[in-house]
Amino acid sequence: PPSDGGFAALQPGLGGGPAGCCGGFGRNNALDLTGMTHFSFWIKPDAGQNYTLELNIQDDDNGDGVATNSADDEFQYLCQVSPSGPCAISGGGWQRVTVPLSAFVPDNSFLFGGNDVLDTKPVSEGGNGRMVTMVVAVIGNSGGNATFRTDYWTYENLTDTDGDGVLQYLDNCTQHANATQIDSDNDGFGNRCDGDLNNNGATNAVC
């Protein structure tokens, strides 16, 4: 992909599971989703292909580090890949797909013992935000084979409280829109939120 953020590539499937299914994508490797708002990945489908990616986040409700159907949850998002998308355009080269975690809905067909809440709060704080497995099923819609190239799976915080187009964790003024991010005195506070623009210890601007 053209942009990867320095993340390592996925390891190929390690076998097992029903026909057409392969494991090995982070299975039972718990990940704290605290503060995360989106799931992102890159995909490069061949031209003319038409299939659905069934994305499943398996959530460790009881804090034992594994996903079992009697105690935990699964949340699902369906991603349509076809010549017209909408999730990804087949033949369109590498594409970054970003899905809000809020778009994942409970799927009780496999894991059904949890509370149906993906709250991204860790078990240590009374929540159940430990993602233990990410399962992807490739479901053909046209009867043909599917080529599934993917890389750089990440969970991210894409919050932008003030709506200025700068993500929260990068914004030097989170409560007031300041798309330019101008910081004249280089003190880490954007001019829009900086009451002391020359760092002389006295207020010389009104926020």
C-alpha positions as CSV (number, residue, x, y, z in Angstrom):
1,P,0.0,0.0,0.0
2,P,1.1,3.6,-0.5
3,S,0.9,4.4,3.2
4,D,1.5,2.0,6.0
5,G,2.4,4.0,9.1
6,G,5.3,1.6,9.8
7,F,3.1,-1.4,10.8
8,A,4.2,-4.9,10.0
9,A,2.5,-7.0,7.3
10,L,0.0,-9.7,8.2
11,Q,1.3,-13.2,8.5
12,P,-0.3,-15.6,6.0
13,G,-3.0,-18.0,7.2
14,L,-1.8,-20.8,9.4
15,G,-4.4,-23.4,8.3
16,G,-7.3,-24.9,10.1
17,G,-11.0,-24.1,10.0
18,P,-13.6,-25.1,7.4
19,A,-12.9,-25.1,3.7
20,G,-12.0,-21.7,2.4
21,C,-11.0,-20.5,5.9
22,C,-7.6,-19.8,7.3
23,G,-6.4,-18.8,10.7
24,G,-3.5,-16.9,12.1
25,F,-4.6,-13.3,12.2
26,G,-3.9,-12.3,15.8
27,R,-5.9,-15.2,17.3
28,N,-6.3,-14.9,21.1
29,N,-3.8,-12.0,21.1
30,A,-5.8,-9.6,23.3
31,L,-5.8,-5.9,22.2
32,D,-7.0,-3.0,24.4
33,L,-9.3,-0.9,22.3
34,T,-9.5,2.0,24.9
35,G,-9.9,5.3,23.1
36,M,-10.1,3.7,19.6
37,T,-12.9,4.8,17.3
38,H,-12.2,3.2,14.0
39,F,-10.8,0.0,12.4
40,S,-8.8,0.5,9.2
41,F,-7.2,-1.8,6.6
42,W,-5.8,-1.7,3.1
43,I,-7.2,-3.9,0.3
44,K,-6.4,-4.5,-3.3
45,P,-9.1,-6.6,-5.1
46,D,-8.7,-7.7,-8.7
47,A,-10.8,-6.1,-11.4
48,G,-14.3,-7.4,-11.8
49,Q,-14.5,-9.2,-8.4
50,N,-17.6,-9.2,-6.3
51,Y,-17.5,-10.4,-2.8
52,T,-18.4,-9.5,0.8
53,L,-15.9,-9.2,3.6
54,E,-17.6,-10.2,6.9
55,L,-15.5,-8.5,9.5
56,N,-15.9,-9.9,13.0
57,I,-14.5,-8.5,16.2
58,Q,-14.5,-11.1,19.0
59,D,-14.7,-9.4,22.4
60,D,-13.5,-10.8,25.7
61,D,-16.3,-10.0,28.1
62,N,-15.2,-12.0,31.1
63,G,-11.5,-11.2,30.9
64,D,-10.1,-14.7,30.5
65,G,-8.1,-13.8,27.3
66,V,-10.0,-16.0,24.9
67,A,-13.3,-15.8,23.0
68,T,-15.8,-18.6,23.9
69,N,-19.5,-18.8,22.9
70,S,-20.7,-19.1,26.5
71,A,-19.2,-15.9,27.9
72,D,-18.2,-13.4,25.1
73,D,-19.4,-11.3,22.2
74,E,-18.9,-11.0,18.5
75,F,-19.5,-7.8,16.5
76,Q,-19.9,-7.8,12.7
77,Y,-19.6,-5.4,9.8
78,L,-20.3,-6.3,6.2
79,C,-18.0,-4.8,3.6
80,Q,-19.1,-5.0,-0.1
81,V,-16.3,-5.3,-2.6
82,S,-17.4,-4.9,-6.2
83,P,-16.8,-2.9,-9.4
84,S,-18.9,-0.2,-7.8
85,G,-18.1,-0.7,-4.1
86,P,-19.2,0.8,-1.8
87,C,-16.6,-0.6,0.6
88,A,-13.8,-1.1,-2.0
89,I,-13.7,-0.9,-5.8
90,S,-12.5,-4.0,-7.5
91,G,-9.6,-3.2,-9.9
92,G,-9.1,0.2,-8.1
93,G,-5.6,-0.7,-6.8
94,W,-4.7,-0.3,-3.2
95,Q,-7.5,1.3,-1.2
96,R,-7.7,2.2,2.5
97,V,-11.0,1.2,4.1
98,T,-11.9,2.8,7.4
99,V,-14.9,1.6,9.5
100,P,-16.2,3.3,12.6
101,L,-16.3,0.8,15.5
102,S,-19.9,2.1,16.1
103,A,-20.8,0.5,12.8
104,F,-20.1,-3.0,14.1
105,V,-23.3,-4.7,15.3
106,P,-23.7,-7.7,17.6
107,D,-23.7,-11.0,15.9
108,N,-25.0,-13.8,18.2
109,S,-24.7,-16.6,15.7
110,F,-21.4,-17.7,17.1
111,L,-20.5,-15.8,20.4
112,F,-23.6,-15.2,22.4
113,G,-22.7,-15.0,26.1
114,G,-21.7,-11.4,26.4
115,N,-23.5,-8.1,27.0
116,D,-23.7,-7.0,23.3
117,V,-21.7,-3.9,24.1
118,L,-18.4,-3.1,22.4
119,D,-17.5,-0.3,24.8
120,T,-13.7,-0.2,24.2
121,K,-13.1,0.0,27.9
122,P,-10.6,-2.5,29.4
123,V,-11.7,-5.3,31.7
124,S,-9.4,-3.8,34.4
125,E,-11.7,-0.7,34.4
126,G,-14.9,-2.7,34.5
127,G,-15.5,-2.8,30.8
128,N,-15.0,-5.4,28.1
129,G,-12.8,-3.7,25.6
130,R,-10.3,-6.5,24.9
131,M,-10.4,-7.6,21.3
132,V,-9.1,-11.1,21.3
133,T,-9.6,-12.1,17.7
134,M,-10.4,-10.4,14.4
135,V,-12.1,-12.9,12.1
136,V,-12.6,-12.1,8.4
137,A,-14.8,-14.3,6.1
138,V,-14.7,-13.8,2.4
139,I,-18.1,-14.5,0.9
140,G,-18.3,-14.7,-2.9
141,N,-21.3,-13.0,-4.5
142,S,-20.7,-14.0,-8.1
143,G,-19.7,-17.7,-7.9
144,G,-16.1,-16.9,-9.0
145,N,-12.9,-17.1,-7.0
146,A,-12.0,-14.2,-4.8
147,T,-8.5,-12.7,-4.6
148,F,-8.1,-11.1,-1.1
149,R,-5.0,-9.0,-0.8
150,T,-4.9,-7.0,2.5
151,D,-2.3,-5.4,4.7
152,Y,-1.8,-3.0,7.6
153,W,-4.7,-3.6,9.9
154,T,-5.0,-0.9,12.6
155,Y,-7.3,0.4,15.3
156,E,-7.2,4.2,15.5
157,N,-8.7,7.2,17.3
158,L,-10.1,9.4,14.5
159,T,-11.9,11.8,16.9
160,D,-12.0,15.5,15.8
161,T,-14.0,17.3,18.5
162,D,-13.8,20.8,17.0
163,G,-14.4,19.6,13.4
164,D,-11.5,21.4,11.9
165,G,-10.2,18.4,10.0
166,V,-7.3,17.8,12.4
167,L,-7.5,14.6,14.5
168,Q,-7.7,15.0,18.2
169,Y,-4.4,13.5,19.0
170,L,-2.6,15.9,16.5
171,D,-4.7,19.0,17.3
172,N,-2.9,21.8,19.2
173,C,-6.3,23.4,20.0
174,T,-8.9,20.8,20.6
175,Q,-11.9,22.9,21.6
176,H,-11.7,25.6,18.9
177,A,-11.5,25.0,15.1
178,N,-8.1,26.0,13.8
179,A,-7.4,24.1,10.6
180,T,-4.1,26.0,10.0
181,Q,-2.7,24.9,13.4
182,I,-0.7,28.1,13.6
183,D,1.5,28.3,16.7
184,S,3.5,31.5,16.5
185,D,5.5,31.0,19.7
186,N,6.0,27.2,19.2
187,D,4.8,26.4,22.7
188,G,2.5,23.5,21.6
189,F,-0.7,25.6,21.9
190,G,-2.2,27.0,18.7
191,N,-2.8,30.7,18.5
192,R,-6.6,30.1,18.6
193,C,-6.2,28.8,22.2
194,D,-3.0,30.5,23.4
195,G,-3.6,33.4,25.8
196,D,0.1,34.3,25.9
197,L,1.4,34.5,22.3
198,N,4.8,35.8,23.2
199,N,5.5,33.6,26.3
200,N,6.1,36.6,28.6
201,G,4.0,35.2,31.3
202,A,1.1,37.7,30.8
203,T,-2.1,37.2,29.0
204,N,-2.2,39.2,25.8
205,A,-5.0,37.5,23.9
206,V,-8.6,36.4,24.5
207,C,-9.4,32.7,23.8
